[in-house]
Structures are given as structure tokens and as C-alpha cells.
Amino acid sequence: AGNARVARCIVGANCPTQVAGVRGNGLAFNGMQGARVTYGAWLATPTAFSIAGWIYLDVQVDQVAFAKPWGSGSLDSWGITAWAPPSTAGTCLETVNAAAANQSVCGPILPAGRWFHVVGRWDGTSKALFIDGVKAGELPNATVSQIDNHDMLLGGDENMGMPAYQFQGQLDEVQIYDRALTDPEIAMLATP
């Protein structure tokens, strides 16, 4: 946050469309678009981090708003996912641990057609998910997330190097912090 990074369109995909967001402009994705932010040391934050953004779902399907893939399979260093019924997982912060296993902390399934502010936080002890400034779930005694040099993706994920769970909706104010935001800071970010 405070250090704007350049996102570029994913090769072979259309660029997302610029639309009115919660604050200024946002990006609209139709499930066939995506953008990536080049990996840099600023993404290597294993001891504590917070990832935040406004998301608007056009439809309820299994999708990933933004993520940082890890390894050659289908795991992510971190990502914000929106799972749809019949899944009961809901909206999740998903991370990978040292045993190469997925760690998820989830909240409710988000309905389509409205903006939500979502934050995933790792404070060195627990991982938590906040929706609209309120803690929706927590995983105590969580382990450090594994980080490698994959780029960050907006509007989807990659599984085994291929696009996956492409986003159908809008994103605005996506932010990454190299520290755990406090509860009051998260509540402030969730104010439109």
C-alpha cells in the first residue's frame, strides 16, 4: 500500500475493462480476462502480511479474486477465493504451509451484485478473514505461508501454469501489506 505497482494483461487473455469502482476506477473481469503484477521482493512477506481489496461478484461461481500462485501445482502462497453453492466454504483466505498443504480460513458465501471489502491477515500466529471490516473467520496456530517467485494475479488463479477459477466481477483498491493490519485499520479500509 502506498507504492503503486504496475499490472499487465495476461498473455493470451483480454485486458480487464476499467469501470467506476468504490473509490475512483476499478477493473471489471468477465471470466476471460486477467492481469499480473511482476514478482518482486515486496511480495516475499512470510512473517506477516495483509491482503485487501473491494470485490463485486457478477455471478456466484467458484472463482479467485486475486492470488499469488505457489509451486507447480494448484496451491497459492495466498489468495482470496469466492466459492459458490453447493460448496459450504464461502469466501476464503487460502494459503499454503511448509508441508505443501492448503490452509484456509473462510467466511460466508457472498451474494452477487454488491461490493464487499475483503481482507486476509497473517500476524505470525493466526490467519484471519475480514468481510466489510468484521472478522468472519480465524485459524489460530496457523503456520507460515510459503512464498516463491510467482507473480501476483488479479482476476483469477493459475493451476499447473494454466488459468483457473477466472473472476467474473469487479475489483478495486487491491492492496498488499508486509505487516498484519490491526482490526481498527481493517475497519477503516472497509469504509467506502
Salt bridges, closest charged atoms under 4 A:
ASP132 OD2 - ARG114 NH2 3.34
GLU138 OE1 - LYS135 NZ 3.28
ASP148 OD1 - LYS68 NZ 3.21
ASP148 OD1 - HIS150 ND1 2.92
ASP151 OD2 - ARG8 NH2 3.53
ASP151 OD2 - ARG36 NH1 3.32
GLU158 OE2 - ARG36 NH2 2.45
ASP183 OD1 - ARG121 NH1 2.72
GLU185 OE2 - ARG179 NH2 2.93
